[in-house]
Amino acid sequence: MDKTRRIKIGIVGVGYIGTVHISSYQAHPLCEVVAICDVNEKLLKEMQTKFNVPRAYTNQQEMQEKEELDGIVIATPDEYHRKPVEVAAAAGLPIMLEKPIATNMVDAEAIVKAAEDAKVMIMLGFTLRWIPQYVEMHNQVAAGTLGQITNAFARRACRLSEGRRLYGRCSVNQYLAVHDMDFLLWCMGRDVESIYSTKGDFVLKPEINTADYYWNVIKWKNGATGVVHASWCEPSGYNNYVEMQVILNGTKAGNHMLLAGQQYSLATETEYLTPEPSLNATYPTEAAHFVDCIRLNKRPLAGWQEGIDTLKLLLAAEQSIADGQPVKVSL
């Protein structure tokens, strides 16, 4: 591939997150969004006009046949990932797929098979891998600064209005915790033993049949423990759209971060440091990585394996809640 020519991207699904992708890829100097696709024709036309996209389709197959695409972004609702992936893979197109990879293992395995059979790349949209403070924390772990991670806490919380917006289409575990599960696996490895989960049904359960929050306790085979808390029961008047917190404690140092007031710190036994990673926009950085993977034939930082791993944790969490017991997990 000519590494200087513009990469042509098609985007399937133009709901909230789809429009974030449209603007992110349009901002890339070596990329152009040539077409978008959605089954909602009214919404499709509105987004085509709003973002000045050249062409719009209600059929993905037609879009792929008429456009000379270099890659495709799939931002459909979680339960509708399989078919768009199979259609894109059959055309040999590299795929950027929103998280989670699917909502069940049958669809997830079909997605992997489609990609493997066609030998196409799938990149998963795990955005924490592009937030500078999370990247810095991972780099500290990889460099050995913290020693062996012994315990971790990851929290992501947003307002009740966000839960109401999604109206039971997914759980807050699928929506938020999947990112933090991926992040802890990225930092602490895949050698997981079990997960124990619980959830709270208070405000949103009678409204839209979904839990307000989840607590997930993940145990690694080396004895380390990580807790993932996902909540969308913050008051709707709360100033922050989403609050993010991570604590990583190791045998040499601890790394603590709170993103609401943009707080970040690194502490050892003798020093308190405050590194300041650059605050690049997350989704444009993610888009740039996908474009580079296409241009340079690179493996994405998060691929289908990471998608399968986090889905296994999500499904085991639901089983744990149903059984009231920890559930063994094999990644």
TAWOKA-V924479 format. One record per backbone hydrogen bond with DSSP energy under -0.5 kcal/mol. NH is the residue of the N-H (numbers start at 1). CO is the residue of the C=O. E is the energy in kcal/mol with one decimal. If there is no record, write none. Layout:
nh->(NH NH)
co->(CO CO)
e->(E E)
This chain:
nh->(3 5 7 9 9 10 11 12 13 13 19 20 21 22 23 24 25 26 27 28 31 32 34 34 35 36 37 38 41 44 45 46 47 48 49 50 51 52 52 53 54 55 57 63 64 65 66 67 69 70 71 72 73 74 75 75 80 81 85 86 87 88 89 90 91 91 92 93 94 95 96 97 97 98 99 108 109 110 111 112 113 114 115 116 117 118 119 120 123 124 125 126 127 129 130 131 131 132 134 135 136 137 138 139 140 141 142 143 144 145 146 147 150 151 152 153 154 155 156 157 158 159 160 162 163 164 165 166 167 168 169 175 176 177 178 179 180 181 182 183 184 185 186 187 188 189 192 193 194 195 196 198 200 202 207 208 209 209 210 212 213 214 215 216 217 218 218 219 220 221 223 225 226 227 228 229 229 230 230 231 232 234 238 243 244 245 246 247 248 249 250 251 252 253 254 255 256 256 257 258 259 260 263 265 266 267 268 269 273 280 285 286 287 288 289 290 291 292 293 294 295 296 297 298 307 308 309 310 311 312 313 314 315 316 317 318 319 320 321 322 323 324 325 327 329 331)
co->(1 2 30 7 32 71 35 73 11 37 15 16 17 18 19 20 21 22 23 25 28 7 9 32 9 55 11 57 39 40 41 42 43 44 45 46 47 48 49 48 33 34 36 59 60 61 62 63 67 8 8 94 10 96 12 73 77 78 81 82 83 84 85 86 87 88 89 88 70 121 72 95 123 74 125 104 105 106 107 108 109 110 111 112 113 114 115 115 95 302 97 124 125 126 127 127 128 130 131 131 132 133 134 135 136 137 138 139 141 140 140 144 249 249 225 247 227 245 229 243 231 241 234 159 159 160 161 162 163 163 166 171 172 172 173 176 176 177 178 179 180 181 182 183 184 185 190 219 219 327 217 215 213 200 203 204 204 205 204 200 200 230 198 228 196 216 226 194 224 191 220 150 218 152 216 154 227 214 228 156 212 158 235 157 259 155 257 153 255 151 253 148 146 146 267 248 254 265 246 263 244 258 258 256 273 254 271 252 266 278 281 282 283 284 285 286 287 288 289 290 291 292 293 293 303 304 305 306 307 308 309 310 311 312 313 314 315 316 317 318 319 320 320 195 193 329)
e->(-0.5 -0.8 -3.2 -0.6 -2.7 -1.7 -1.7 -3.3 -0.6 -3.4 -2.2 -1.3 -1.9 -2.2 -2.1 -1.9 -2.7 -2.2 -1.2 -1.0 -1.5 -2.7 -1.6 -1.0 -1.1 -1.6 -2.4 -1.9 -1.1 -2.7 -2.4 -1.9 -2.6 -2.3 -2.1 -2.6 -2.3 -0.7 -0.5 -1.7 -0.6 -1.0 -2.3 -2.0 -2.6 -2.0 -2.1 -2.0 -1.4 -3.2 -1.3 -2.4 -2.6 -3.1 -3.5 -0.6 -2.4 -0.9 -1.9 -2.5 -2.6 -2.4 -3.1 -2.1 -0.8 -0.6 -1.9 -2.2 -0.7 -2.8 -2.6 -0.6 -3.3 -2.3 -0.5 -2.0 -2.9 -1.7 -2.3 -2.3 -2.5 -2.4 -2.0 -2.9 -3.1 -1.7 -0.9 -2.2 -3.0 -2.4 -2.2 -1.9 -1.2 -1.6 -2.3 -0.6 -0.7 -0.6 -0.8 -2.4 -2.6 -2.0 -2.6 -2.6 -2.1 -1.9 -2.9 -2.1 -1.4 -1.8 -0.7 -0.8 -2.8 -1.6 -2.0 -2.3 -2.9 -3.1 -2.3 -2.4 -2.4 -0.8 -2.6 -1.3 -1.2 -2.4 -1.8 -1.8 -1.1 -0.6 -2.0 -2.2 -2.8 -1.4 -1.7 -1.4 -1.0 -3.0 -1.9 -2.2 -2.6 -2.3 -2.4 -2.0 -3.4 -2.0 -2.5 -3.2 -1.6 -1.9 -2.4 -2.2 -2.0 -0.7 -0.5 -3.3 -0.6 -1.7 -0.5 -3.0 -0.9 -2.5 -2.8 -2.3 -3.4 -0.7 -3.6 -2.7 -3.0 -2.5 -1.9 -1.6 -2.7 -2.4 -2.9 -2.9 -0.5 -2.1 -0.5 -2.3 -2.4 -1.9 -2.1 -3.1 -1.9 -2.5 -2.6 -2.7 -2.9 -2.7 -2.6 -1.3 -2.5 -1.2 -2.8 -3.5 -0.5 -1.5 -2.6 -1.8 -3.8 -0.9 -2.5 -2.5 -2.8 -2.5 -2.8 -0.6 -3.7 -0.9 -1.4 -2.3 -2.9 -2.3 -1.7 -2.0 -2.5 -2.3 -2.5 -1.9 -2.8 -3.0 -0.7 -1.1 -1.4 -2.6 -2.6 -2.0 -1.9 -2.3 -1.6 -2.4 -2.8 -2.2 -2.2 -1.6 -1.9 -2.6 -2.1 -2.1 -2.5 -2.6 -0.9 -2.8 -2.1 -0.5)
